[in-house]
């Protein structure tokens, strides 16, 4: 029996969560280091998954399959394609930075206070979310995926509601009420999506007789799966609704600004850079893979919703006075680009969408974590409370600028490649949609540069005059993210080589080929007896 690498990659952070939670209350520092150690071990396993994955090999690799609930056709089936490998690597990479950035976020609020923030629980919940996200990217059994797709809501609920932002304006009671509101809203929205998906999962079993993604796809390809048009469309809508809530797609997005605004900066990164990616990943793997005809049927409406997300999210980001809510609305705009690329159904669009998932995770993590360091120094999330920070904390301002420039997809930084591919791929099939989507680029430049101008430039405000620059721990968190943004911006081939074969399989699922150029390419004249090209 081969080594169950995928299972171990998901189990290690889960074991780390249990052990971290079991550390005695007085050993908070030990709990932090234990959580960091397990996150680094998971990262090492994710690297091993990437190394053992063969981009030119079978669609799903490192597969595992065991009977789980035989009476209902449920199996424990795991497998990864190039898209799953990239997102597992992103998740495992970000969690150590999330833990290091939140090193003091769950410490006691004040000395000799009875109000205790359970440090061990904070870090254990982060590791538990990582385990559930990783296995969601690995699952090829629909029911297995659904279980962890829903289960991750529980630790996220406690992270949002139990560990709020210390920079919240107002009384402690008001802050607690707003945290509870954000956590409940997050839970209710996602539970509603999950319940609708559960009905669709049951319907899929009634039609297909099993939950195996590979078996259902093979039966469809062989013509042995009888799925009526209306049935397929209803099942697609059940799945897509749940994924659109998680993504989040307009108009199902309203939980995200509340959740990110009331969370600590590391938890906000966990929400938008890690957990929300499960929604867009599932659109590729399950919506397009299981319901290709219904996906093509719904494409016009989904493209319109994606366009609204792009423009609406960016416009609201421009008008924000709260730094964290600005990043949240910017993320809604970026998820619109990802969904646009997926449903453009071109190889460039879907490759760009997958790269966008990875690069958005890196850029949002860099910007939000630096914003968290900034907010912790001043004790305020309001943009108006800052000014002239670059004169007193130049390293902080510089890293904030690079994170912001990555968010607006500056050429030379990783998100530019993703956004360019999405727009090119969309324009190739839907020119008008591609043109309208470019409005998001202009608005992104506006909200990013205005944010930097108002917080970092101008006269130094008295409240920020004594603000310290980034400490060593904070620089160790930010520097690798900045390096990756630059490295993947200059050389994205390391990701495209892994992702592109998986995109070809997805394109074959929906029986789509790239549109041919409208202008024919002339042959190059032969020279010196060489054959013409």
RODO-2510 file (C-alpha; in nm, 4 decimals, decimal comma):
residues 533
     n   res          X          Y          Z
     1     x     0,0000     0,0000     0,0000
     2     x     0,1406     0,3379    -0,0952
     3     x     0,1962     0,6068     0,1643
     4     x    -0,1282     0,8079     0,2159
     5     x     0,0362     1,1443     0,1602
     6     x    -0,2861     1,3397     0,1067
     7     x    -0,4441     1,2034     0,4242
     8     x    -0,1345     1,2815     0,6276
     9     x    -0,1229     1,6364     0,4880
    10     x    -0,4739     1,6962     0,6240
    11     x    -0,4313     1,4992     0,9472
    12     x    -0,1130     1,6725     1,0670
    13     x    -0,2752     2,0145     1,1264
    14     x    -0,5765     1,8415     1,2850
    15     x    -0,3465     1,6604     1,5295
    16     x    -0,1673     1,9894     1,5883
    17     x    -0,5006     2,1517     1,6734
    18     x    -0,5790     1,8865     1,9348
    19     x    -0,2343     1,9046     2,0937
    20     x    -0,2297     2,2847     2,0935
    21     x    -0,5693     2,2976     2,2616
    22     x    -0,4437     2,0534     2,5260
    23     x    -0,1493     2,2714     2,6336
    24     x    -0,1999     2,3970     2,9927
    25     x    -0,3459     2,7479     3,0191
    26     x    -0,0304     2,8884     3,1773
    27     x     0,1870     2,7765     2,8840
    28     x     0,0611     3,0182     2,6210
    29     x     0,3991     3,0607     2,4543
    30     x     0,4437     2,6844     2,4245
    31     x     0,1037     2,6604     2,2554
    32     x     0,2066     2,9236     1,9997
    33     x     0,5309     2,7488     1,9129
    34     x     0,3568     2,4112     1,8920
    35     x     0,0992     2,5508     1,6506
    36     x     0,3720     2,7109     1,4394
    37     x     0,5674     2,3836     1,4341
    38     x     0,2670     2,1865     1,3079
    39     x     0,1906     2,4497     1,0445
    40     x     0,5475     2,4260     0,9176
    41     x     0,5210     2,0456     0,9111
    42     x     0,2062     2,0792     0,7013
    43     x     0,3896     2,3164     0,4677
    44     x     0,6660     2,0579     0,4247
    45     x     0,4051     1,7936     0,3370
    46     x     0,2387     2,0310     0,0887
    47     x     0,5758     2,0838    -0,0778
    48     x     0,6151     1,7052    -0,0986
    49     x     0,2706     1,6800    -0,2630
    50     x     0,3785     1,9389    -0,5216
    51     x     0,7074     1,7574    -0,5856
    52     x     0,5407     1,4180    -0,6315
    53     x     0,2691     1,5576    -0,8566
    54     x     0,3392     1,5071    -1,2285
    55     x     0,1804     1,7857    -1,4371
    56     x     0,1714     1,5692    -1,7494
    57     x     0,0340     1,2639    -1,5723
    58     x    -0,3140     1,1452    -1,4827
    59     x    -0,5815     1,4005    -1,3997
    60     x    -0,6073     1,2979    -1,0324
    61     x    -0,2898     1,1787    -0,8657
    62     x    -0,1782     1,0518    -0,5237
    63     x    -0,5258     0,9004    -0,5041
    64     x    -0,6706     0,7187    -0,2049
    65     x    -0,9989     0,5292    -0,1929
    66     x    -1,1567     0,3437     0,0987
    67     x    -1,5106     0,2398     0,1836
    68     x    -1,6697     0,4769     0,4334
    69     x    -2,0509     0,4368     0,4351
    70     x    -2,1070     0,1531     0,1849
    71     x    -2,4851     0,1442     0,2260
    72     x    -2,5072     0,4954     0,0855
    73     x    -2,2283     0,4698    -0,1690
    74     x    -2,0034     0,7083     0,0273
    75     x    -1,6306     0,6547    -0,0031
    76     x    -1,3257     0,8199     0,1431
    77     x    -1,1740     0,9249    -0,1896
    78     x    -0,8917     1,1727    -0,2280
    79     x    -0,6977     1,2932    -0,5300
    80     x    -0,5374     1,6141    -0,6531
    81     x    -0,5106     1,7810    -0,9892
    82     x    -0,2890     2,0809    -1,0646
    83     x    -0,5470     2,3281    -0,9332
    84     x    -0,5774     2,1409    -0,6045
    85     x    -0,1993     2,1208    -0,5670
    86     x    -0,1636     2,4980    -0,6148
    87     x    -0,4325     2,5776    -0,3574
    88     x    -0,3051     2,3276    -0,1018
    89     x     0,0363     2,4903    -0,1357
    90     x    -0,1192     2,8363    -0,0895
    91     x    -0,3059     2,7248     0,2238
    92     x    -0,0063     2,5557     0,3807
    93     x     0,2139     2,8545     0,2979
    94     x    -0,0142     3,1172     0,4496
    95     x    -0,0989     2,9461     0,7789
    96     x     0,2496     2,9887     0,9353
    97     x     0,2342     3,3597     0,8493
    98     x    -0,1173     3,3836     0,9948
    99     x     0,0044     3,2235     1,3179
   100     x     0,3158     3,4403     1,3406
   101     x     0,1224     3,7581     1,2638
   102     x    -0,1346     3,6751     1,5320
   103     x     0,1275     3,5876     1,7910
   104     x    -0,0173     3,8273     2,0506
   105     x    -0,3756     3,8541     1,9242
   106     x    -0,5130     3,6068     2,1772
   107     x    -0,3114     3,7126     2,4809
   108     x    -0,4955     3,8342     2,7920
   109     x    -0,6470     4,1761     2,7307
   110     x    -0,5024     4,3263     3,0453
   111     x    -0,2892     4,2268     3,3425
   112     x    -0,4707     4,0603     3,6330
   113     x    -0,7955     4,0661     3,4376
   114     x    -1,0590     3,7995     3,4631
   115     x    -1,1338     3,8553     3,0955
   116     x    -0,9189     3,5830     2,9448
   117     x    -0,8627     3,5230     2,5775
   118     x    -0,7955     3,1487     2,5373
   119     x    -0,4679     3,1611     2,3474
   120     x    -0,4514     2,7858     2,2942
   121     x    -0,7998     2,7813     2,1465
   122     x    -0,7181     3,0588     1,9000
   123     x    -0,4247     2,8762     1,7446
   124     x    -0,5940     2,5363     1,7639
   125     x    -0,8905     2,6708     1,5669
   126     x    -0,6594     2,8091     1,2973
   127     x    -0,4967     2,4675     1,2541
   128     x    -0,8385     2,2994     1,2482
   129     x    -0,9534     2,5300     0,9675
   130     x    -0,6353     2,4473     0,7759
   131     x    -0,7012     2,0729     0,8054
   132     x    -1,0575     2,1094     0,6764
   133     x    -0,9599     2,3363     0,3887
   134     x    -0,6814     2,1019     0,2785
   135     x    -0,9060     1,7960     0,2711
   136     x    -1,1694     1,9982     0,0801
   137     x    -0,9117     2,0579    -0,1932
   138     x    -0,8304     1,6834    -0,1944
   139     x    -1,1765     1,5253    -0,1813
   140     x    -1,3065     1,3580    -0,4974
   141     x    -1,6124     1,2154    -0,3247
   142     x    -1,8923     1,4735    -0,3295
   143     x    -2,0299     1,3768     0,0119
   144     x    -1,6850     1,3813     0,1713
   145     x    -1,6280     1,7272     0,0274
   146     x    -1,9641     1,8469     0,1576
   147     x    -1,8909     1,7317     0,5127
   148     x    -1,5734     1,9381     0,5400
   149     x    -1,7121     2,2251     0,3310
   150     x    -1,9725     2,2702     0,6049
   151     x    -1,7615     2,1655     0,9055
   152     x    -1,5100     2,4474     0,8540
   153     x    -1,7856     2,6956     0,9411
   154     x    -1,7722     2,5937     1,3078
   155     x    -1,4103     2,6913     1,3889
   156     x    -1,4457     3,0023     1,1696
   157     x    -1,7547     3,1062     1,3682
   158     x    -1,5585     3,0944     1,6934
   159     x    -1,2571     3,2721     1,5431
   160     x    -1,4755     3,5600     1,4249
   161     x    -1,7033     3,5839     1,7280
   162     x    -1,4569     3,4972     2,0025
   163     x    -1,1403     3,6763     1,8955
   164     x    -1,2321     4,0208     1,7709
   165     x    -1,0260     4,3179     1,6648
   166     x    -0,8858     4,5126     1,9589
   167     x    -0,8964     4,8328     1,7534
   168     x    -1,2760     4,8336     1,7529
   169     x    -1,4150     5,1781     1,8263
   170     x    -1,6687     5,2036     2,1076
   171     x    -1,7430     5,0197     2,4297
   172     x    -1,6483     4,6607     2,4988
   173     x    -2,0171     4,5670     2,4976
   174     x    -2,0676     4,7277     2,1576
   175     x    -1,7587     4,5562     2,0192
   176     x    -1,8763     4,2178     2,1480
   177     x    -2,2213     4,2735     1,9980
   178     x    -2,0781     4,3584     1,6576
   179     x    -1,8462     4,0572     1,6667
   180     x    -2,1398     3,8327     1,7509
   181     x    -2,3449     3,9867     1,4715
   182     x    -2,0637     3,9318     1,2188
   183     x    -2,0088     3,5722     1,3313
   184     x    -2,3794     3,4836     1,3230
   185     x    -2,4233     3,6477     0,9823
   186     x    -2,1267     3,4523     0,8473
   187     x    -2,2693     3,1295     0,9864
   188     x    -2,6279     3,1816     0,8698
   189     x    -2,5340     3,2815     0,5149
   190     x    -2,3031     2,9858     0,4702
   191     x    -2,5371     2,7422     0,6433
   192     x    -2,8190     2,8479     0,4127
   193     x    -2,5974     2,7801     0,1132
   194     x    -2,4910     2,4507     0,2623
   195     x    -2,8450     2,3307     0,3240
   196     x    -2,9406     2,4020    -0,0361
   197     x    -2,6287     2,2187    -0,1488
   198     x    -2,7211     1,9216     0,0722
   199     x    -3,0491     1,8866    -0,1146
   200     x    -2,8547     1,8949    -0,4419
   201     x    -2,6049     1,6366    -0,3126
   202     x    -2,8912     1,4010    -0,2265
   203     x    -3,0451     1,4659    -0,5676
   204     x    -2,7142     1,3833    -0,7355
   205     x    -2,7027     1,0500    -0,5524
   206     x    -3,0578     0,9675    -0,6622
   207     x    -2,9625     1,0350    -1,0243
   208     x    -2,6082     0,8923    -1,0315
   209     x    -2,6236     0,6209    -0,7639
   210     x    -2,2928     0,7247    -0,6035
   211     x    -2,0934     1,0272    -0,4918
   212     x    -1,7648     0,9591    -0,6721
   213     x    -1,6650     1,2531    -0,8891
   214     x    -1,4544     1,0332    -1,1146
   215     x    -1,7213     0,7649    -1,1597
   216     x    -1,9916     1,0193    -1,2355
   217     x    -1,7672     1,1965    -1,4880
   218     x    -1,6796     0,8630    -1,6522
   219     x    -2,0468     0,7617    -1,6732
   220     x    -2,1342     1,0966    -1,8296
   221     x    -1,8531     1,0625    -2,0843
   222     x    -1,9667     0,7091    -2,1713
   223     x    -2,3278     0,8219    -2,2096
   224     x    -2,4541     0,5852    -1,9380
   225     x    -2,5652     0,8591    -1,6973
   226     x    -2,9216     0,9656    -1,7702
   227     x    -2,9636     1,3170    -1,6318
   228     x    -3,2559     1,5194    -1,7637
   229     x    -3,1856     1,8790    -1,8615
   230     x    -3,4045     2,0334    -1,5929
   231     x    -3,2652     1,7992    -1,3300
   232     x    -2,9092     1,8917    -1,4175
   233     x    -2,9914     2,2616    -1,4021
   234     x    -3,1557     2,2325    -1,0615
   235     x    -2,8638     2,0344    -0,9215
   236     x    -2,6183     2,2852    -1,0665
   237     x    -2,8038     2,5740    -0,9029
   238     x    -2,7962     2,3955    -0,5667
   239     x    -2,4195     2,3508    -0,5833
   240     x    -2,3482     2,6914    -0,7340
   241     x    -2,5526     2,8790    -0,4740
   242     x    -2,3448     2,7359    -0,1884
   243     x    -2,0194     2,8108    -0,3687
   244     x    -2,1324     3,1638    -0,4598
   245     x    -2,2012     3,2382    -0,0925
   246     x    -1,8575     3,1126     0,0048
   247     x    -1,6835     3,2886    -0,2863
   248     x    -1,8508     3,5534    -0,2202
   249     x    -2,0431     3,6625    -0,5297
   250     x    -2,2829     3,9572    -0,5428
   251     x    -2,5544     3,9689    -0,4030
   252     x    -2,4546     3,6944    -0,1557
   253     x    -2,1478     3,8848    -0,0384
   254     x    -2,2741     4,0993     0,2488
   255     x    -2,1387     3,8753     0,5250
   256     x    -1,7759     3,9301     0,4189
   257     x    -1,7214     4,2996     0,5133
   258     x    -1,8720     4,2351     0,8575
   259     x    -1,6677     3,9215     0,9149
   260     x    -1,3370     4,0747     0,8030
   261     x    -1,4018     4,4051     0,9780
   262     x    -1,4676     4,2466     1,3160
   263     x    -1,1921     3,9821     1,2961
   264     x    -0,8287     4,0171     1,3814
   265     x    -0,6119     4,0781     1,0744
   266     x    -0,4789     3,7178     1,0659
   267     x    -0,8317     3,5756     1,0855
   268     x    -0,9403     3,8177     0,8113
   269     x    -0,6604     3,6729     0,5966
   270     x    -0,7788     3,3225     0,6841
   271     x    -1,1301     3,4115     0,5645
   272     x    -1,0570     3,5732     0,2293
   273     x    -0,7222     3,4221     0,1310
   274     x    -0,7908     3,0616     0,2367
   275     x    -1,1513     2,9678     0,3219
   276     x    -1,3217     3,1637     0,0434
   277     x    -1,1003     2,9944    -0,2156
   278     x    -1,2864     2,6702    -0,1493
   279     x    -1,5914     2,8264    -0,3164
   280     x    -1,4191     2,9220    -0,6416
   281     x    -1,2209     2,5966    -0,6480
   282     x    -1,5452     2,3997    -0,6133
   283     x    -1,6982     2,5865    -0,9078
   284     x    -1,4206     2,4484    -1,1255
   285     x    -1,4148     2,0973    -0,9844
   286     x    -1,7829     2,0260    -0,9165
   287     x    -2,0025     2,2721    -1,1095
   288     x    -1,8144     2,2392    -1,4382
   289     x    -1,7123     1,8778    -1,3810
   290     x    -2,0532     1,7393    -1,2791
   291     x    -2,2900     1,9700    -1,4672
   292     x    -2,1182     2,0912    -1,7858
   293     x    -2,4356     2,1592    -1,9856
   294     x    -2,6007     2,3443    -1,6997
   295     x    -2,2809     2,5445    -1,6482
   296     x    -2,2964     2,6645    -2,0082
   297     x    -2,6682     2,7383    -1,9690
   298     x    -2,6077     2,9560    -1,6609
   299     x    -2,2981     3,1314    -1,7944
   300     x    -2,4644     3,4547    -1,9202
   301     x    -2,6240     3,5261    -1,5819
   302     x    -2,3097     3,4346    -1,3885
   303     x    -2,0970     3,6648    -1,6058
   304     x    -2,3347     3,9521    -1,5288
   305     x    -2,3158     3,8782    -1,1559
   306     x    -1,9353     3,8636    -1,1768
   307     x    -1,9268     4,2014    -1,3526
   308     x    -2,1481     4,3520    -1,0843
   309     x    -1,9159     4,2103    -0,8164
   310     x    -1,6126     4,3621    -0,9894
   311     x    -1,7549     4,7119    -1,0255
   312     x    -1,9748     4,7211    -0,7149
   313     x    -1,7028     4,5898    -0,4844
   314     x    -1,4474     4,8355    -0,6209
   315     x    -1,6866     5,1327    -0,5939
   316     x    -1,7655     5,0534    -0,2310
   317     x    -1,3947     5,0111    -0,1583
   318     x    -1,3348     5,3640    -0,2898
   319     x    -1,5844     5,5060    -0,0401
   320     x    -1,4690     5,3176     0,2697
   321     x    -1,3394     5,4926     0,5808
   322     x    -1,2369     5,1668     0,7518
   323     x    -0,9108     5,0080     0,6323
   324     x    -1,0188     4,6478     0,6839
   325     x    -1,3592     4,6928     0,5236
   326     x    -1,1847     4,8533     0,2252
   327     x    -0,9754     4,5384     0,1802
   328     x    -1,2921     4,3287     0,2175
   329     x    -1,4764     4,5123    -0,0605
   330     x    -1,1644     4,4991    -0,2778
   331     x    -1,1676     4,1206    -0,2295
   332     x    -1,5282     4,1043    -0,3481
   333     x    -1,4148     4,2794    -0,6655
   334     x    -1,1242     4,0372    -0,7066
   335     x    -1,3477     3,7328    -0,6594
   336     x    -1,5598     3,8735    -0,9405
   337     x    -1,2541     3,8498    -1,1665
   338     x    -1,1929     3,4899    -1,0563
   339     x    -1,5502     3,3830    -1,1318
   340     x    -1,5391     3,5736    -1,4598
   341     x    -1,2329     3,3746    -1,5650
   342     x    -1,3907     3,0436    -1,4666
   343     x    -1,7104     3,0941    -1,6643
   344     x    -1,5483     3,2588    -1,9651
   345     x    -1,4622     2,8936    -2,0412
   346     x    -1,1392     2,9619    -2,2207
   347     x    -0,8039     2,8139    -2,1284
   348     x    -0,6559     3,1594    -2,0658
   349     x    -0,9514     3,2595    -1,8494
   350     x    -0,9475     2,9481    -1,6331
   351     x    -0,5677     2,9456    -1,5996
   352     x    -0,5879     3,3115    -1,5005
   353     x    -0,8668     3,2395    -1,2523
   354     x    -0,6616     2,9668    -1,0834
   355     x    -0,3529     3,1874    -1,0705
   356     x    -0,5761     3,4665    -0,9384
   357     x    -0,6808     3,2449    -0,6466
   358     x    -0,3173     3,1933    -0,5512
   359     x    -0,1968     3,5468    -0,6188
   360     x    -0,4955     3,7124    -0,4531
   361     x    -0,4217     3,5031    -0,1465
   362     x    -0,0631     3,6296    -0,1385
   363     x    -0,1438     3,9953    -0,2107
   364     x    -0,4363     4,0155     0,0307
   365     x    -0,2314     3,8450     0,3012
   366     x     0,0522     4,0942     0,2543
   367     x    -0,1753     4,3996     0,2551
   368     x    -0,4048     4,2875     0,5369
   369     x    -0,1269     4,1715     0,7681
   370     x     0,0648     4,4967     0,7271
   371     x    -0,2617     4,6839     0,7804
   372     x    -0,3073     4,4801     1,0985
   373     x     0,0382     4,5826     1,2211
   374     x    -0,0495     4,9448     1,1450
   375     x    -0,3857     4,9251     1,3229
   376     x    -0,2350     4,7599     1,6317
   377     x     0,0043     5,0544     1,6707
   378     x    -0,2554     5,3305     1,6432
   379     x    -0,5516     5,1435     1,7882
   380     x    -0,7860     5,2548     1,5111
   381     x    -0,9141     5,1136     1,1822
   382     x    -1,0267     5,4537     1,0503
   383     x    -0,8284     5,5922     0,7570
   384     x    -0,8771     5,9479     0,8823
   385     x    -0,6806     5,8713     1,2005
   386     x    -0,3571     5,8278     1,0054
   387     x    -0,1239     6,0525     0,8092
   388     x     0,2484     6,0820     0,7465
   389     x     0,3254     5,7262     0,8574
   390     x     0,5963     5,6842     0,5937
   391     x     0,8065     5,9499     0,7704
   392     x     0,8083     5,7693     1,1049
   393     x     0,7814     5,4037     0,9899
   394     x     0,9279     5,3798     0,6382
   395     x     0,9565     4,9988     0,6282
   396     x     0,5941     4,9593     0,7314
   397     x     0,4886     5,2144     0,4692
   398     x     0,7016     5,0498     0,2004
   399     x     0,5600     4,7020     0,2572
   400     x     0,2095     4,8496     0,2729
   401     x     0,2722     5,0133    -0,0640
   402     x     0,3927     4,6910    -0,2266
   403     x     0,0918     4,5024    -0,0917
   404     x    -0,1346     4,7753    -0,2274
   405     x     0,0345     4,7787    -0,5678
   406     x    -0,0069     4,4021    -0,5866
   407     x    -0,3761     4,4465    -0,5064
   408     x    -0,4167     4,6819    -0,8031
   409     x    -0,2281     4,4306    -1,0221
   410     x     0,0764     4,6393    -1,1053
   411     x     0,2830     4,4832    -1,3881
   412     x     0,5793     4,2982    -1,2430
   413     x     0,3828     4,1696    -0,9450
   414     x     0,2060     3,8325    -0,9401
   415     x    -0,1624     3,9434    -0,9606
   416     x    -0,0966     4,1258    -1,2893
   417     x    -0,0415     3,7978    -1,4752
   418     x    -0,3650     3,6545    -1,3331
   419     x    -0,5779     3,9562    -1,4144
   420     x    -0,4308     3,9871    -1,7631
   421     x    -0,5082     3,6228    -1,8442
   422     x    -0,8634     3,6547    -1,7101
   423     x    -0,9295     3,9638    -1,9210
   424     x    -0,7703     3,8175    -2,2347
   425     x    -0,9584     3,4901    -2,1912
   426     x    -1,2873     3,6689    -2,1317
   427     x    -1,2399     3,9080    -2,4229
   428     x    -1,1694     3,6186    -2,6596
   429     x    -1,5222     3,4809    -2,6112
   430     x    -1,7174     3,7750    -2,4660
   431     x    -1,5575     4,1009    -2,5855
   432     x    -1,8137     4,3342    -2,4265
   433     x    -1,7836     4,1611    -2,0902
   434     x    -1,4036     4,1823    -2,1045
   435     x    -1,4162     4,5549    -2,1819
   436     x    -1,6567     4,6326    -1,8970
   437     x    -1,4447     4,4316    -1,6536
   438     x    -1,1491     4,6661    -1,7130
   439     x    -1,3390     4,9290    -1,5129
   440     x    -1,2357     4,7277    -1,2079
   441     x    -0,8689     4,7925    -1,2874
   442     x    -0,9187     5,1700    -1,2880
   443     x    -1,1155     5,1641    -0,9640
   444     x    -0,8563     4,9380    -0,7992
   445     x    -0,5866     5,1964    -0,8718
   446     x    -0,8116     5,4635    -0,7219
   447     x    -0,8946     5,2962    -0,3899
   448     x    -0,5428     5,1636    -0,3383
   449     x    -0,3559     5,4851    -0,4084
   450     x    -0,6038     5,7012    -0,2168
   451     x    -0,5673     5,4667     0,0816
   452     x    -0,1894     5,4979     0,0702
   453     x    -0,2007     5,8730     0,0236
   454     x    -0,4321     5,9321     0,3183
   455     x    -0,2550     5,7028     0,5614
   456     x     0,1124     5,7210     0,4672
   457     x     0,1781     6,0644     0,3143
   458     x     0,1152     6,4227     0,4191
   459     x     0,1842     6,5862     0,7543
   460     x     0,2631     6,3549     1,0432
   461     x    -0,0334     6,3366     1,2789
   462     x     0,0466     6,3741     1,6446
   463     x    -0,1011     6,0334     1,7273
   464     x     0,1367     5,8525     1,4895
   465     x     0,4495     6,0555     1,5647
   466     x     0,5865     5,7940     1,8051
   467     x     0,4758     5,4952     1,5956
   468     x     0,7480     5,2258     1,5803
   469     x     0,8506     5,0632     1,2550
   470     x     0,8085     4,6917     1,1841
   471     x     0,9720     4,4602     1,4359
   472     x     1,1774     4,1551     1,3395
   473     x     0,8863     3,9111     1,3760
   474     x     0,6657     4,1321     1,1619
   475     x     0,9326     4,1671     0,8936
   476     x     0,9770     3,7890     0,8894
   477     x     0,6028     3,7604     0,8228
   478     x     0,5870     4,0173     0,5433
   479     x     0,9197     3,9729     0,3618
   480     x     0,8524     3,6226     0,2189
   481     x     0,5102     3,7329     0,0924
   482     x     0,6639     4,0333    -0,0833
   483     x     0,9345     3,8101    -0,2320
   484     x     0,6721     3,5672    -0,3651
   485     x     0,4664     3,8488    -0,5160
   486     x     0,7714     3,9705    -0,7034
   487     x     0,9010     3,6235    -0,7946
   488     x     0,5702     3,4945    -0,9318
   489     x     0,5202     3,8238    -1,1118
   490     x     0,8481     3,7805    -1,2951
   491     x     0,8318     3,4024    -1,3416
   492     x     0,4745     3,2647    -1,3224
   493     x     0,5699     2,9542    -1,5227
   494     x     0,6284     2,7605    -1,2012
   495     x     0,2525     2,7761    -1,1431
   496     x     0,1222     2,7673    -1,4994
   497     x     0,3073     2,4412    -1,5696
   498     x     0,1100     2,2769    -1,2873
   499     x    -0,2240     2,4444    -1,3535
   500     x    -0,2578     2,4319    -1,7329
   501     x    -0,3017     2,0518    -1,7729
   502     x    -0,5838     2,0598    -1,5155
   503     x    -0,7473     2,3458    -1,7045
   504     x    -0,7361     2,1371    -2,0240
   505     x    -0,9301     1,8612    -1,8468
   506     x    -1,1876     2,1137    -1,7236
   507     x    -1,2268     2,2538    -2,0737
   508     x    -1,2841     1,9025    -2,2053
   509     x    -1,5517     1,8468    -1,9383
   510     x    -1,7575     2,1343    -2,0748
   511     x    -1,6611     2,0499    -2,4351
   512     x    -1,5219     2,3942    -2,5015
   513     x    -1,2288     2,4999    -2,7158
   514     x    -1,0667     2,8398    -2,7331
   515     x    -1,2120     3,0758    -2,9944
   516     x    -1,0018     3,1017    -3,3068
   517     x    -0,8392     3,4387    -3,3819
   518     x    -1,0475     3,6510    -3,6164
   519     x    -0,7360     3,7496    -3,8115
   520     x    -0,5548     3,4620    -3,9790
   521     x    -0,1830     3,4297    -3,9067
   522     x     0,0231     3,4268    -4,2261
   523     x     0,2950     3,1690    -4,2716
   524     x     0,6514     3,2878    -4,2258
   525     x     0,8408     3,2820    -4,5619
   526     x     1,1119     3,0198    -4,5856
   527     x     1,4734     3,1363    -4,5707
   528     x     1,7885     2,9726    -4,7016
   529     x     1,6096     2,6554    -4,8000
   530     x     1,4481     2,6054    -4,4577
   531     x     1,0949     2,4702    -4,4443
   532     x     0,8253     2,7345    -4,4079
   533     x     0,6734     2,7623    -4,0594
***
